[in-house]
Amino acid sequence: MANNKTFTMIKPCAVKNGHIGAILAKINEAGFRIVAMRMTRLSVSQAEAFYGVHKERPFFNDLVEFMSSAPVVAAILEKDNAVEDYRKLIGATNPENAEEGTIRKAFAVSIQENAVHGSDSDDNAALEGGFFFASSESYTADGIEVLD
Ligand code: GDP
């Protein structure tokens, strides 16, 4: 059964360009609930660890430098079929290939500075969420008191 959580980061380019609010609005409008969220700046070693799977790629050093260049907004999102639906909402890695209406189409600057990260599998969603948040910092629907 598909997990109902995914992990996202609003990347330094979108933070610097003032798009945090607009991106969070798109996330909410698409039916995702924010269950954990923090603005933080990655150290070089944190960025290397987060993107460790790409360490042999030619763009690795540039990516690490970019991701540690300014703050990010990290968040865990909840929705049915979260991983797949969020990948659809963010669009293709290269914004030139991203469909109209996607977050990357609207806010990406380049293939590297592509506005947002989104987990590509349930396993990675759990790993990446755990990279940033303790379980005590995650507020699922059951854990939020709804005010009248
Ligand atoms: P994603 O899952 O769509 O984020 O794409 P990948 O996992 O393939 O790549 C991780 C991140 O590395 C992307 O989101 C980009 O920020 C960056 N990236 C991917 N491909 C390239 C590339 O060809 N050149 C550069 N400079 N950055 C890239």
Backbone and ligand atoms as CSV (ligand in chain L), in Angstrom:
chain,resi,resn,atom,element,x,y,z
A,1,MET,N,N,0.854,-1.211,0.000
A,1,MET,CA,C,0.000,0.000,0.000
A,1,MET,C,C,0.881,1.249,0.000
A,2,ALA,N,N,0.485,2.240,-0.773
A,2,ALA,CA,C,1.295,3.463,-0.871
A,2,ALA,C,C,1.277,4.212,0.458
A,3,ASN,N,N,2.441,4.739,0.806
A,3,ASN,CA,C,2.557,5.590,1.974
A,3,ASN,C,C,1.798,6.886,1.685
A,4,ASN,N,N,1.377,7.580,2.720
A,4,ASN,CA,C,0.658,8.833,2.461
A,4,ASN,C,C,1.471,10.069,2.840
A,5,LYS,N,N,2.782,9.881,2.956
A,5,LYS,CA,C,3.619,11.044,3.280
A,5,LYS,C,C,4.741,11.199,2.266
A,6,THR,N,N,5.119,12.455,2.028
A,6,THR,CA,C,6.300,12.723,1.231
A,6,THR,C,C,7.092,13.839,1.908
A,7,PHE,N,N,8.288,14.078,1.381
A,7,PHE,CA,C,9.150,15.108,1.953
A,7,PHE,C,C,9.483,16.118,0.859
A,8,THR,N,N,9.490,17.391,1.223
A,8,THR,CA,C,9.860,18.435,0.267
A,8,THR,C,C,10.819,19.432,0.891
A,9,MET,N,N,11.600,20.071,0.031
A,9,MET,CA,C,12.350,21.267,0.434
A,9,MET,C,C,12.047,22.354,-0.584
A,10,ILE,N,N,11.804,23.553,-0.102
A,10,ILE,CA,C,11.836,24.726,-0.967
A,10,ILE,C,C,13.296,25.141,-1.005
A,11,LYS,N,N,13.881,25.131,-2.204
A,11,LYS,CA,C,15.339,25.261,-2.333
A,11,LYS,C,C,15.783,26.725,-2.200
A,12,PRO,N,N,17.102,26.937,-1.993
A,12,PRO,CA,C,17.601,28.300,-1.743
A,12,PRO,C,C,17.192,29.332,-2.800
A,13,CYS,N,N,17.120,28.951,-4.068
A,13,CYS,CA,C,16.745,29.920,-5.117
A,13,CYS,C,C,15.344,30.469,-4.862
A,14,ALA,N,N,14.414,29.572,-4.530
A,14,ALA,CA,C,13.022,30.003,-4.338
A,14,ALA,C,C,12.865,30.777,-3.035
A,15,VAL,N,N,13.662,30.414,-2.020
A,15,VAL,CA,C,13.631,31.188,-0.772
A,15,VAL,C,C,14.145,32.599,-1.052
A,16,LYS,N,N,15.294,32.683,-1.755
A,16,LYS,CA,C,15.891,34.003,-2.024
A,16,LYS,C,C,14.990,34.857,-2.912
A,17,ASN,N,N,14.262,34.200,-3.827
A,17,ASN,CA,C,13.409,34.944,-4.756
A,17,ASN,C,C,12.024,35.258,-4.188
A,18,GLY,N,N,11.796,34.915,-2.923
A,18,GLY,CA,C,10.547,35.313,-2.258
A,18,GLY,C,C,9.341,34.461,-2.614
A,19,HIS,N,N,9.576,33.168,-2.945
A,19,HIS,CA,C,8.465,32.319,-3.396
A,19,HIS,C,C,7.955,31.335,-2.337
A,20,ILE,N,N,8.410,31.471,-1.079
A,20,ILE,CA,C,7.968,30.493,-0.070
A,20,ILE,C,C,6.439,30.469,0.017
A,21,GLY,N,N,5.834,31.617,0.169
A,21,GLY,CA,C,4.381,31.685,0.359
A,21,GLY,C,C,3.620,31.132,-0.827
A,22,ALA,N,N,4.036,31.504,-2.036
A,22,ALA,CA,C,3.330,31.047,-3.241
A,22,ALA,C,C,3.450,29.534,-3.400
A,23,ILE,N,N,4.611,28.989,-3.070
A,23,ILE,CA,C,4.796,27.533,-3.204
A,23,ILE,C,C,3.973,26.798,-2.148
A,24,LEU,N,N,3.968,27.298,-0.918
A,24,LEU,CA,C,3.145,26.651,0.117
A,24,LEU,C,C,1.664,26.720,-0.246
A,25,ALA,N,N,1.230,27.815,-0.873
A,25,ALA,CA,C,-0.173,27.921,-1.292
A,25,ALA,C,C,-0.502,26.842,-2.319
A,26,LYS,N,N,0.390,26.634,-3.295
A,26,LYS,CA,C,0.151,25.588,-4.300
A,26,LYS,C,C,0.079,24.206,-3.649
A,27,ILE,N,N,0.944,23.997,-2.654
A,27,ILE,CA,C,0.960,22.710,-1.954
A,27,ILE,C,C,-0.380,22.484,-1.246
A,28,ASN,N,N,-0.861,23.498,-0.546
A,28,ASN,CA,C,-2.149,23.364,0.148
A,28,ASN,C,C,-3.308,23.232,-0.833
A,29,GLU,N,N,-3.289,24.037,-1.903
A,29,GLU,CA,C,-4.377,23.981,-2.890
A,29,GLU,C,C,-4.458,22.609,-3.551
A,30,ALA,N,N,-3.326,21.922,-3.649
A,30,ALA,CA,C,-3.313,20.592,-4.270
A,30,ALA,C,C,-3.736,19.503,-3.282
A,31,GLY,N,N,-4.090,19.889,-2.067
A,31,GLY,CA,C,-4.656,18.927,-1.125
A,31,GLY,C,C,-3.683,18.289,-0.161
A,32,PHE,N,N,-2.452,18.811,-0.103
A,32,PHE,CA,C,-1.479,18.279,0.864
A,32,PHE,C,C,-1.623,19.027,2.181
A,33,ARG,N,N,-1.462,18.275,3.271
A,33,ARG,CA,C,-1.403,18.879,4.601
A,33,ARG,C,C,0.043,18.938,5.036
A,34,ILE,N,N,0.450,20.033,5.629
A,34,ILE,CA,C,1.815,20.154,6.140
A,34,ILE,C,C,1.829,19.542,7.542
A,35,VAL,N,N,2.627,18.492,7.730
A,35,VAL,CA,C,2.658,17.837,9.044
A,35,VAL,C,C,3.920,18.158,9.836
A,36,ALA,N,N,4.933,18.707,9.149
A,36,ALA,CA,C,6.144,19.186,9.823
A,36,ALA,C,C,6.759,20.236,8.916
A,37,MET,N,N,7.369,21.268,9.490
A,37,MET,CA,C,7.982,22.292,8.633
A,37,MET,C,C,9.032,23.082,9.419
A,38,ARG,N,N,10.140,23.402,8.735
A,38,ARG,CA,C,11.193,24.211,9.369
A,38,ARG,C,C,12.008,24.938,8.305
A,39,MET,N,N,12.366,26.191,8.580
A,39,MET,CA,C,13.325,26.913,7.739
A,39,MET,C,C,14.692,26.706,8.365
A,40,THR,N,N,15.655,26.289,7.556
A,40,THR,CA,C,16.983,25.974,8.085
A,40,THR,C,C,18.000,26.126,6.967
A,41,ARG,N,N,19.267,26.265,7.341
A,41,ARG,CA,C,20.294,26.326,6.306
A,41,ARG,C,C,21.166,25.080,6.393
A,42,LEU,N,N,21.300,24.358,5.293
A,42,LEU,CA,C,22.113,23.142,5.281
A,42,LEU,C,C,23.589,23.503,5.330
A,43,SER,N,N,24.349,22.773,6.146
A,43,SER,CA,C,25.807,22.891,6.073
A,43,SER,C,C,26.267,22.141,4.818
A,44,VAL,N,N,27.530,22.363,4.431
A,44,VAL,CA,C,28.065,21.628,3.279
A,44,VAL,C,C,27.978,20.125,3.537
A,45,SER,N,N,28.326,19.692,4.737
A,45,SER,CA,C,28.300,18.239,4.981
A,45,SER,C,C,26.877,17.693,5.014
A,46,GLN,N,N,25.914,18.472,5.485
A,46,GLN,CA,C,24.512,18.011,5.416
A,46,GLN,C,C,24.045,17.892,3.966
A,47,ALA,N,N,24.395,18.891,3.133
A,47,ALA,CA,C,23.992,18.836,1.715
A,47,ALA,C,C,24.650,17.643,1.022
A,48,GLU,N,N,25.929,17.377,1.355
A,48,GLU,CA,C,26.619,16.202,0.774
A,48,GLU,C,C,25.924,14.916,1.188
A,49,ALA,N,N,25.505,14.851,2.447
A,49,ALA,CA,C,24.846,13.630,2.927
A,49,ALA,C,C,23.468,13.480,2.278
A,50,PHE,N,N,22.709,14.568,2.215
A,50,PHE,CA,C,21.350,14.484,1.664
A,50,PHE,C,C,21.388,14.025,0.208
A,51,TYR,N,N,22.351,14.545,-0.563
A,51,TYR,CA,C,22.436,14.213,-1.993
A,51,TYR,C,C,23.527,13.162,-2.271
A,52,GLY,N,N,23.873,12.359,-1.241
A,52,GLY,CA,C,24.937,11.372,-1.374
A,52,GLY,C,C,24.776,10.430,-2.555
A,53,VAL,N,N,23.542,10.124,-2.911
A,53,VAL,CA,C,23.276,9.227,-4.046
A,53,VAL,C,C,23.830,9.797,-5.362
A,54,HIS,N,N,24.026,11.120,-5.407
A,54,HIS,CA,C,24.505,11.777,-6.640
A,54,HIS,C,C,26.003,12.074,-6.610
A,55,LYS,N,N,26.757,11.478,-5.654
A,55,LYS,CA,C,28.133,11.977,-5.475
A,55,LYS,C,C,29.062,11.702,-6.659
A,56,GLU,N,N,28.722,10.756,-7.516
A,56,GLU,CA,C,29.562,10.519,-8.702
A,56,GLU,C,C,29.141,11.386,-9.890
A,57,ARG,N,N,28.054,12.132,-9.750
A,57,ARG,CA,C,27.553,12.905,-10.896
A,57,ARG,C,C,28.389,14.174,-11.066
A,58,PRO,N,N,28.549,14.631,-12.322
A,58,PRO,CA,C,29.418,15.795,-12.569
A,58,PRO,C,C,28.928,17.077,-11.888
A,59,PHE,N,N,27.616,17.145,-11.602
A,59,PHE,CA,C,27.077,18.374,-11.012
A,59,PHE,C,C,27.063,18.346,-9.484
A,60,PHE,N,N,27.630,17.275,-8.861
A,60,PHE,CA,C,27.496,17.109,-7.405
A,60,PHE,C,C,28.033,18.310,-6.616
A,61,ASN,N,N,29.249,18.752,-6.933
A,61,ASN,CA,C,29.834,19.858,-6.152
A,61,ASN,C,C,29.028,21.137,-6.302
A,62,ASP,N,N,28.576,21.407,-7.525
A,62,ASP,CA,C,27.744,22.600,-7.748
A,62,ASP,C,C,26.440,22.498,-6.961
A,63,LEU,N,N,25.858,21.300,-6.967
A,63,LEU,CA,C,24.580,21.094,-6.267
A,63,LEU,C,C,24.754,21.313,-4.762
A,64,VAL,N,N,25.834,20.777,-4.201
A,64,VAL,CA,C,26.092,20.937,-2.763
A,64,VAL,C,C,26.314,22.410,-2.428
A,65,GLU,N,N,27.089,23.089,-3.266
A,65,GLU,CA,C,27.340,24.521,-3.028
A,65,GLU,C,C,26.029,25.311,-3.070
A,66,PHE,N,N,25.202,25.004,-4.070
A,66,PHE,CA,C,23.908,25.690,-4.205
A,66,PHE,C,C,23.014,25.409,-3.004
A,67,MET,N,N,22.895,24.137,-2.623
A,67,MET,CA,C,21.939,23.781,-1.573
A,67,MET,C,C,22.345,24.298,-0.197
A,68,SER,N,N,23.649,24.625,-0.047
A,68,SER,CA,C,24.102,25.162,1.242
A,68,SER,C,C,24.305,26.681,1.182
A,69,SER,N,N,23.868,27.317,0.089
A,69,SER,CA,C,24.167,28.737,-0.141
A,69,SER,C,C,23.211,29.686,0.587
A,70,ALA,N,N,22.070,29.191,1.016
A,70,ALA,CA,C,21.039,30.038,1.640
A,70,ALA,C,C,20.048,29.081,2.312
A,71,PRO,N,N,19.116,29.590,3.103
A,71,PRO,CA,C,18.179,28.685,3.779
A,71,PRO,C,C,17.274,27.920,2.817
A,72,VAL,N,N,16.749,26.823,3.329
A,72,VAL,CA,C,15.695,26.060,2.660
A,72,VAL,C,C,14.509,25.999,3.616
A,73,VAL,N,N,13.339,25.651,3.075
A,73,VAL,CA,C,12.200,25.310,3.928
A,73,VAL,C,C,11.941,23.828,3.730
A,74,ALA,N,N,12.131,23.050,4.798
A,74,ALA,CA,C,11.929,21.598,4.742
A,74,ALA,C,C,10.557,21.283,5.316
A,75,ALA,N,N,9.857,20.320,4.704
A,75,ALA,CA,C,8.522,19.982,5.208
A,75,ALA,C,C,8.163,18.536,4.886
A,76,ILE,N,N,7.373,17.944,5.755
A,76,ILE,CA,C,6.742,16.653,5.481
A,76,ILE,C,C,5.289,16.932,5.130
A,77,LEU,N,N,4.829,16.326,4.038
A,77,LEU,CA,C,3.483,16.560,3.525
A,77,LEU,C,C,2.681,15.260,3.567
A,78,GLU,N,N,1.376,15.392,3.796
A,78,GLU,CA,C,0.512,14.217,3.912
A,78,GLU,C,C,-0.656,14.325,2.932
A,79,LYS,N,N,-0.947,13.231,2.279
A,79,LYS,CA,C,-2.062,13.153,1.313
A,79,LYS,C,C,-2.113,11.710,0.842
A,80,ASP,N,N,-3.254,11.229,0.382
A,80,ASP,CA,C,-3.269,9.913,-0.268
A,80,ASP,C,C,-2.309,9.957,-1.442
A,81,ASN,N,N,-1.550,8.892,-1.632
A,81,ASN,CA,C,-0.654,8.787,-2.793
A,81,ASN,C,C,0.323,9.972,-2.871
A,82,ALA,N,N,0.851,10.347,-1.704
A,82,ALA,CA,C,1.601,11.604,-1.592
A,82,ALA,C,C,2.820,11.684,-2.507
A,83,VAL,N,N,3.630,10.624,-2.546
A,83,VAL,CA,C,4.888,10.707,-3.300
A,83,VAL,C,C,4.612,10.961,-4.780
A,84,GLU,N,N,3.749,10.142,-5.359
A,84,GLU,CA,C,3.472,10.259,-6.799
A,84,GLU,C,C,2.762,11.585,-7.114
A,85,ASP,N,N,1.773,11.931,-6.303
A,85,ASP,CA,C,1.023,13.167,-6.582
A,85,ASP,C,C,1.914,14.403,-6.426
A,86,TYR,N,N,2.846,14.364,-5.468
A,86,TYR,CA,C,3.713,15.535,-5.296
A,86,TYR,C,C,4.721,15.642,-6.440
A,87,ARG,N,N,5.227,14.509,-6.923
A,87,ARG,CA,C,6.135,14.560,-8.088
A,87,ARG,C,C,5.400,15.171,-9.286
A,88,LYS,N,N,4.109,14.841,-9.430
A,88,LYS,CA,C,3.323,15.452,-10.527
A,88,LYS,C,C,3.178,16.951,-10.311
A,89,LEU,N,N,2.929,17.359,-9.077
A,89,LEU,CA,C,2.743,18.782,-8.783
A,89,LEU,C,C,4.024,19.580,-9.019
A,90,ILE,N,N,5.192,18.980,-8.728
A,90,ILE,CA,C,6.428,19.768,-8.898
A,90,ILE,C,C,6.890,19.804,-10.351
A,91,GLY,N,N,6.637,18.756,-11.119
A,91,GLY,CA,C,7.027,18.758,-12.535
A,91,GLY,C,C,8.440,18.217,-12.740
A,92,ALA,N,N,8.862,18.197,-14.003
A,92,ALA,CA,C,10.132,17.585,-14.390
A,92,ALA,C,C,11.324,18.309,-13.762
A,93,THR,N,N,12.418,17.541,-13.572
A,93,THR,CA,C,13.650,18.099,-12.992
A,93,THR,C,C,14.107,19.339,-13.757
A,94,ASN,N,N,14.135,19.217,-15.084
A,94,ASN,CA,C,14.511,20.354,-15.930
A,94,ASN,C,C,13.261,21.190,-16.215
A,95,PRO,N,N,13.228,22.432,-15.755
A,95,PRO,CA,C,12.003,23.230,-15.919
A,95,PRO,C,C,11.593,23.420,-17.384
A,96,GLU,N,N,12.558,23.267,-18.298
A,96,GLU,CA,C,12.183,23.366,-19.726
A,96,GLU,C,C,11.215,22.248,-20.114
A,97,ASN,N,N,11.247,21.147,-19.374
A,97,ASN,CA,C,10.357,20.014,-19.659
A,97,ASN,C,C,9.163,19.949,-18.715
A,98,ALA,N,N,9.062,20.892,-17.789
A,98,ALA,CA,C,7.989,20.845,-16.788
A,98,ALA,C,C,6.683,21.359,-17.393
A,99,GLU,N,N,5.594,20.670,-17.032
A,99,GLU,CA,C,4.285,21.058,-17.583
A,99,GLU,C,C,3.774,22.344,-16.945
A,100,GLU,N,N,2.916,23.043,-17.707
A,100,GLU,CA,C,2.211,24.226,-17.190
A,100,GLU,C,C,1.491,23.861,-15.900
A,101,GLY,N,N,1.505,24.770,-14.955
A,101,GLY,CA,C,0.783,24.537,-13.703
A,101,GLY,C,C,1.629,23.878,-12.632
A,102,THR,N,N,2.811,23.372,-13.012
A,102,THR,CA,C,3.671,22.741,-12.003
A,102,THR,C,C,4.503,23.806,-11.281
A,103,ILE,N,N,4.972,23.426,-10.093
A,103,ILE,CA,C,5.755,24.364,-9.279
A,103,ILE,C,C,7.063,24.721,-9.985
A,104,ARG,N,N,7.721,23.723,-10.572
A,104,ARG,CA,C,8.991,24.022,-11.239
A,104,ARG,C,C,8.787,24.879,-12.482
A,105,LYS,N,N,7.693,24.654,-13.205
A,105,LYS,CA,C,7.411,25.510,-14.373
A,105,LYS,C,C,7.289,26.975,-13.924
A,106,ALA,N,N,6.610,27.171,-12.796
A,106,ALA,CA,C,6.344,28.542,-12.339
A,106,ALA,C,C,7.567,29.186,-11.683
A,107,PHE,N,N,8.382,28.392,-10.955
A,107,PHE,CA,C,9.371,29.032,-10.084
A,107,PHE,C,C,10.823,28.613,-10.298
A,108,ALA,N,N,11.077,27.586,-11.119
A,108,ALA,CA,C,12.467,27.154,-11.300
A,108,ALA,C,C,13.238,28.166,-12.135
A,109,VAL,N,N,14.534,28.251,-11.839
A,109,VAL,CA,C,15.422,29.148,-12.562
A,109,VAL,C,C,16.235,28.364,-13.596
A,110,SER,N,N,16.577,27.105,-13.270
A,110,SER,CA,C,17.420,26.268,-14.137
A,110,SER,C,C,17.261,24.823,-13.689
A,111,ILE,N,N,17.930,23.898,-14.393
A,111,ILE,CA,C,17.834,22.482,-13.983
A,111,ILE,C,C,18.364,22.295,-12.569
A,112,GLN,N,N,19.378,23.045,-12.184
A,112,GLN,CA,C,19.900,22.938,-10.808
A,112,GLN,C,C,19.032,23.727,-9.825
A,113,GLU,N,N,18.753,24.951,-10.174
A,113,GLU,CA,C,17.996,25.823,-9.260
A,113,GLU,C,C,16.511,25.661,-9.590
A,114,ASN,N,N,16.006,24.461,-9.272
A,114,ASN,CA,C,14.666,24.104,-9.739
A,114,ASN,C,C,13.601,24.175,-8.643
A,115,ALA,N,N,13.790,25.103,-7.742
A,115,ALA,CA,C,12.749,25.581,-6.806
A,115,ALA,C,C,12.406,24.637,-5.650
A,116,VAL,N,N,12.207,23.355,-5.957
A,116,VAL,CA,C,11.771,22.431,-4.903
A,116,VAL,C,C,12.376,21.051,-5.084
A,117,HIS,N,N,12.476,20.356,-3.956
A,117,HIS,CA,C,12.791,18.922,-3.946
A,117,HIS,C,C,11.514,18.166,-3.631
A,118,GLY,N,N,11.360,16.980,-4.187
A,118,GLY,CA,C,10.269,16.085,-3.792
A,118,GLY,C,C,10.777,14.654,-3.796
A,119,SER,N,N,10.495,13.897,-2.742
A,119,SER,CA,C,10.973,12.511,-2.648
A,119,SER,C,C,10.486,11.702,-3.840
A,120,ASP,N,N,11.315,10.719,-4.264
A,120,ASP,CA,C,10.939,9.923,-5.442
A,120,ASP,C,C,10.442,8.521,-5.102
A,121,SER,N,N,10.356,8.189,-3.814
A,121,SER,CA,C,9.803,6.880,-3.421
A,121,SER,C,C,9.347,6.974,-1.965
A,122,ASP,N,N,8.525,6.009,-1.554
A,122,ASP,CA,C,8.082,5.988,-0.155
A,122,ASP,C,C,9.268,5.806,0.786
A,123,ASP,N,N,10.215,4.934,0.393
A,123,ASP,CA,C,11.383,4.709,1.255
A,123,ASP,C,C,12.189,5.991,1.418
A,124,ASN,N,N,12.426,6.696,0.309
A,124,ASN,CA,C,13.190,7.941,0.401
A,124,ASN,C,C,12.414,9.022,1.157
A,125,ALA,N,N,11.093,9.030,1.022
A,125,ALA,CA,C,10.291,10.004,1.780
A,125,ALA,C,C,10.520,9.808,3.279
A,126,ALA,N,N,10.536,8.551,3.721
A,126,ALA,CA,C,10.737,8.276,5.147
A,126,ALA,C,C,12.165,8.647,5.572
A,127,LEU,N,N,13.144,8.282,4.736
A,127,LEU,CA,C,14.532,8.610,5.062
A,127,LEU,C,C,14.752,10.120,5.115
A,128,GLU,N,N,14.245,10.821,4.103
A,128,GLU,CA,C,14.481,12.267,3.997
A,128,GLU,C,C,13.729,13.026,5.092
A,129,GLY,N,N,12.509,12.591,5.399
A,129,GLY,CA,C,11.768,13.218,6.494
A,129,GLY,C,C,12.532,13.055,7.803
A,130,GLY,N,N,13.090,11.845,7.999
A,130,GLY,CA,C,13.847,11.553,9.212
A,130,GLY,C,C,15.165,12.308,9.287
A,131,PHE,N,N,15.678,12.717,8.128
A,131,PHE,CA,C,16.923,13.507,8.078
A,131,PHE,C,C,16.718,14.862,8.756
A,132,PHE,N,N,15.504,15.402,8.639
A,132,PHE,CA,C,15.226,16.754,9.147
A,132,PHE,C,C,14.412,16.789,10.435
A,133,PHE,N,N,13.538,15.789,10.638
A,133,PHE,CA,C,12.560,15.917,11.715
A,133,PHE,C,C,12.557,14.692,12.624
A,134,ALA,N,N,12.449,14.941,13.939
A,134,ALA,CA,C,12.176,13.871,14.896
A,134,ALA,C,C,10.680,13.563,14.826
A,135,SER,N,N,10.291,12.364,15.217
A,135,SER,CA,C,8.860,12.016,15.146
A,135,SER,C,C,8.036,12.950,16.030
A,136,SER,N,N,8.647,13.474,17.093
A,136,SER,CA,C,7.911,14.389,17.978
A,136,SER,C,C,7.652,15.750,17.324
A,137,GLU,N,N,8.259,16.012,16.169
A,137,GLU,CA,C,8.038,17.287,15.463
A,137,GLU,C,C,7.059,17.137,14.306
A,138,SER,N,N,6.436,15.992,14.192
A,138,SER,CA,C,5.539,15.681,13.081
A,138,SER,C,C,4.112,15.625,13.605
A,139,TYR,N,N,3.205,16.366,12.984
A,139,TYR,CA,C,1.842,16.476,13.496
A,139,TYR,C,C,0.857,15.972,12.457
A,140,THR,N,N,0.541,14.690,12.506
A,140,THR,CA,C,-0.412,14.121,11.555
A,140,THR,C,C,-1.812,14.611,11.914
A,141,ALA,N,N,-2.772,14.323,11.045
A,141,ALA,CA,C,-4.137,14.822,11.244
A,141,ALA,C,C,-4.629,14.501,12.656
A,142,ASP,N,N,-4.288,13.315,13.157
A,142,ASP,CA,C,-4.744,12.906,14.492
A,142,ASP,C,C,-4.155,13.777,15.596
A,143,GLY,N,N,-2.968,14.356,15.324
A,143,GLY,CA,C,-2.256,15.062,16.379
A,143,GLY,C,C,-2.559,16.541,16.440
A,144,ILE,N,N,-3.398,17.038,15.525
A,144,ILE,CA,C,-3.693,18.461,15.513
A,144,ILE,C,C,-5.074,18.703,16.094
A,145,GLU,N,N,-5.108,19.606,17.050
A,145,GLU,CA,C,-6.396,19.943,17.655
A,145,GLU,C,C,-7.083,20.945,16.725
A,146,VAL,N,N,-8.273,20.612,16.271
A,146,VAL,CA,C,-9.006,21.517,15.384
A,146,VAL,C,C,-9.850,22.449,16.235
A,147,LEU,N,N,-9.637,23.772,16.048
A,147,LEU,CA,C,-10.374,24.758,16.860
A,147,LEU,C,C,-11.709,25.078,16.203
A,148,ASP,N,N,-12.759,25.248,16.997
A,148,ASP,CA,C,-14.092,25.603,16.455
A,148,ASP,C,C,-14.113,27.073,16.077
L,1,GDP,P1,P,14.811,15.377,-8.922
L,1,GDP,O1,O,14.438,14.072,-8.260
L,1,GDP,O2,O,13.795,15.820,-9.957
L,1,GDP,O3,O,15.111,16.478,-7.920
L,1,GDP,O4,O,16.143,15.129,-9.758
L,1,GDP,P2,P,17.476,14.285,-9.444
L,1,GDP,O5,O,17.299,13.406,-8.241
L,1,GDP,O6,O,17.885,13.640,-10.728
L,1,GDP,O7,O,18.557,15.415,-9.133
L,1,GDP,C1,C,18.644,16.017,-7.858
L,1,GDP,C2,C,18.871,17.488,-8.063
L,1,GDP,O8,O,20.144,17.686,-8.690
L,1,GDP,C3,C,17.881,18.178,-9.012
L,1,GDP,O9,O,16.664,18.513,-8.408
L,1,GDP,C4,C,18.681,19.400,-9.432
L,1,GDP,O10,O,18.695,20.398,-8.406
L,1,GDP,C5,C,20.090,18.818,-9.563
L,1,GDP,N1,N,20.371,18.349,-10.933
L,1,GDP,C6,C,19.843,17.265,-11.574
L,1,GDP,N2,N,20.347,17.133,-12.817
L,1,GDP,C7,C,21.235,18.157,-12.961
L,1,GDP,C8,C,22.112,18.564,-14.022
L,1,GDP,O11,O,22.154,17.941,-15.094
L,1,GDP,N3,N,22.885,19.667,-13.796
L,1,GDP,C9,C,22.857,20.354,-12.616
L,1,GDP,N4,N,23.655,21.437,-12.482
L,1,GDP,N5,N,22.048,20.012,-11.603
L,1,GDP,C10,C,21.249,18.924,-11.756
